[in-house]
Amino acid sequence: MFAAMASLFHVVLHEPEIPNNTGNIGRTCVALGCALHLVRPLGFDTSEHALRRAGMDYWPRLGVREHDSWADCRAELARVRGGEPPRVWAYTTRATRPHWEADLRPGDAVLFGKETQGLPQGVLDEHADRLLALPMLPGERSLNLATAVCAALCEGVRQCAARGDLALRADGRIDPG
């Protein structure tokens, strides 16, 4: 089982642009016991005043971290994991591997790019063996970022529950113990 204080997954948003998407993703992270990492620049304000004004009362429970760069984020993820770098799964519409073929494990990082451009080519190249896609019909541009993150995390929860990495209570909720 994953420890109650540990994060099941680390969600990394690389230069997110739309505050509503990040807010929805933050709420999903709280509900599923995941950490949220934001790589700057951000397309919105995350000050206490802005968050209070947006009614994001769950934000203090989120454990969100902001990073100046992808390199800084990777270093922080390794520090949080006792020096061991996490496995990073990069989600992109340019991948051909469906996300259910990934072996998602507690402590893994799931990485998503900005809404208008996705992940930079250098980041995709860095994780070429761990690029994942959410299947869509031909000709469709992409799913909403918050929807994509939720789908990825729910697949991760499903895999972890099937392997016994986490348990579900009788009421269908994740057992954090």
ChimeraX attribute file (.defattr): number of C-alpha atoms within 10 A of each C-alpha:
attribute: neighborCount
match mode: 1-to-1
recipient: residues
	/A:1	14
	/A:2	18
	/A:3	11
	/A:4	11
	/A:5	9
	/A:6	15
	/A:7	21
	/A:8	27
	/A:9	23
	/A:10	24
	/A:11	27
	/A:12	29
	/A:13	27
	/A:14	25
	/A:15	23
	/A:16	23
	/A:17	18
	/A:18	15
	/A:19	16
	/A:20	12
	/A:21	17
	/A:22	19
	/A:23	18
	/A:24	17
	/A:25	21
	/A:26	25
	/A:27	22
	/A:28	21
	/A:29	26
	/A:30	20
	/A:31	14
	/A:32	19
	/A:33	22
	/A:34	24
	/A:35	23
	/A:36	25
	/A:37	23
	/A:38	21
	/A:39	21
	/A:40	17
	/A:41	14
	/A:42	18
	/A:43	12
	/A:44	13
	/A:45	10
	/A:46	13
	/A:47	9
	/A:48	12
	/A:49	9
	/A:50	12
	/A:51	17
	/A:52	12
	/A:53	10
	/A:54	12
	/A:55	10
	/A:56	15
	/A:57	12
	/A:58	13
	/A:59	18
	/A:60	11
	/A:61	14
	/A:62	18
	/A:63	15
	/A:64	18
	/A:65	13
	/A:66	17
	/A:67	19
	/A:68	13
	/A:69	15
	/A:70	18
	/A:71	11
	/A:72	13
	/A:73	20
	/A:74	17
	/A:75	17
	/A:76	17
	/A:77	22
	/A:78	15
	/A:79	13
	/A:80	15
	/A:81	14
	/A:82	9
	/A:83	11
	/A:84	11
	/A:85	17
	/A:86	21
	/A:87	18
	/A:88	21
	/A:89	25
	/A:90	24
	/A:91	25
	/A:92	20
	/A:93	18
	/A:94	12
	/A:95	17
	/A:96	12
	/A:97	18
	/A:98	13
	/A:99	22
	/A:100	15
	/A:101	9
	/A:102	15
	/A:103	12
	/A:104	23
	/A:105	17
	/A:106	22
	/A:107	22
	/A:108	21
	/A:109	25
	/A:110	24
	/A:111	21
	/A:112	22
	/A:113	22
	/A:114	18
	/A:115	19
	/A:116	10
	/A:117	8
	/A:118	20
	/A:119	21
	/A:120	11
	/A:121	10
	/A:122	9
	/A:123	14
	/A:124	20
	/A:125	11
	/A:126	12
	/A:127	14
	/A:128	14
	/A:129	12
	/A:130	18
	/A:131	23
	/A:132	24
	/A:133	20
	/A:134	19
	/A:135	14
	/A:136	11
	/A:137	7
	/A:138	6
	/A:139	6
	/A:140	8
	/A:141	9
	/A:142	17
	/A:143	14
	/A:144	10
	/A:145	21
	/A:146	20
	/A:147	13
	/A:148	18
	/A:149	26
	/A:150	17
	/A:151	14
	/A:152	22
	/A:153	21
	/A:154	14
	/A:155	17
	/A:156	23
	/A:157	23
	/A:158	17
	/A:159	19
	/A:160	20
	/A:161	15
	/A:162	11
	/A:163	11
	/A:164	12
	/A:165	15
	/A:166	21
	/A:167	19
	/A:168	14
	/A:169	10
	/A:170	8
	/A:171	7
	/A:172	8
	/A:173	11
	/A:174	16
	/A:175	14
	/A:176	17
	/A:177	10
